[in-house]
Amino acid sequence: MPTTSVTSSIVQTLGGGSGIDMAALAESLATAQFAAKIDRNTFKAESVDRQITAASTIKNMIQQLALGVGERVRTGDLSSQPQIANGAVAAVSRGAATGSGSYTLEVTGLAASQVLSSPAIAAPTGPVGSGSLTLRFGTVSGAAFSEDTAHAAVAITIASGATLADVAGAINAAGAGVTAYILNGSDGAHLMLKGSSGAANGFVIEAAETPGEEGLAALAWTPAGDPARCLANAASAQFKLDGLAMTSASNTISNIAPGLTLTLTGTNVNAPTTIRFGDPAAAVTTFMNDLTAALNELAGELGKDADPLSGDLARDPGTRALRRAQAQLAGSTVMPNAAAGAPRTLADLGLATNRDGTFRLDSTRLAATLGSSPPGVTAMLTNGIHGVFATIDKLGRTVSSISDPGTLGGSLARLNAQKLKLATEKTDLAEAQEKLRAQFITRFAATDSRVGAARATLSFLKNQIAAWNNPSNG
């Protein structure tokens, strides 16, 4: 009689009884049970990986664009930069405002600091006295000192047992604008005092000694007492800009004229040099061409990844938001505080949007803006809170932020969370499949044992019947 049970069929097919490979059977059944779920998990994981790769590529492109624009802006070649004919006289740099035109510069004297030396100290590691030292500031002229009462005097306490190094430390700690240090000359150790530059920053030093611990008086100084101890006099810079005599306590004069900062380094008495502002038009044009090309690379990547039929990010909200922002980029106001008639948008700098979402540079419009409003162009291409860099930098920061689910950064956060969830699900499926395989093996082992016993009984019965039917037994 033919059997209808699955087990009987398998037994007949494989030879019956314990001849069945129970481990292979358990493996096959458990695999078949979970194959569809594992395939779905694998498909979803591969899809999420592709989306993360695509979104990360776009994110990196935008961040690299922002870094590149920032670097170009910071180099300063996109704005009108000052250049000096005689570089030995001064170093020139761009000030806060926008500069143009030219200036003449004649430097007749550089700013300097007063440098004062103490007498030689034979035993610098021993006590030099205690009490207090007082620094008074003003103008030293020959043997005369005129105190600047607006510059408060500074009293410095010198503790009992103080060495020369301790005195230097106490002066430096007072923050009075005078630096103290020790030099070892041919005649012994000297306490050196160096003030701030500028004629009004000369100084004298007074000493009040503790009775019984005298010695500080040797460090006191006035120009009438020992002028030889003053190794350098305090002085202010003396120069003429466009023929106008000017002074400065420092050799660095910030924003002395629109767009101009000077650092004086030498003199050129009766030989004025010229400072001119260069025309940044060529650099700006090159920059805008480079920016247009970079934006087109980004547009190409976005178009591929957001393609409604084949794009990995076709339904991603962050990608769609980024495409909208890109489409509006040329016409968006990036200089809300621009003066009337000054450029306000990237379109004013020639950036134009094509129908397919790519960009082109309108050189005619860029040239017109450069001609009509050079300061406005410079203002757009500076490292401020508004302008081209601020706009691109905002895009770069947005794609890095995970707080807004409607941005590319938010999409990356969501996709990474999905990836982690799918990885956990994959692990759970593998554990469940292994558990089922183990259950099958346990069940099949019992079945195999019973089949083996049945085969042994059947073999015994066959042998008995054969013995009974043997004619020799008759």
Secondary structure by P-SEA (a helix, b strand, c coil): cccccaaaaaaaaaccccccaaaaaaaaaaaaacaaaaaaaaaaaaaaaaaaaaaaaaaaaaaaaaaaaaaaaaaccccbbbbbcccccbbbbbcccccccbbbbbbcbbbbbbbbbccccccccccccccbbbbbbbbbcccbbbbcccbbbbbbbbcccccaaaaaaaaaaaccccccccccccccccbbbbbcccccccbbbbbbbccccccccccccccccccccccbbbbcbbbbcccccccccccccccccccbbbbcccccccbbbbbbbbbaaaaaaaaaaaaaaaaaaaaaaaaaaaccccccccccaaaaaaaaaaaacccccccccccccccccccccccccccccbbbbaaaaaaaaaaccaaaaaaaaccccccaaaaaaaaaaaaacccccccaaaaaaaaaaaaaaaaaaaaaaaaaaaaaaaaaaaaaaaaaaaaaaaaaaaaaaaaaaaaaaccccc
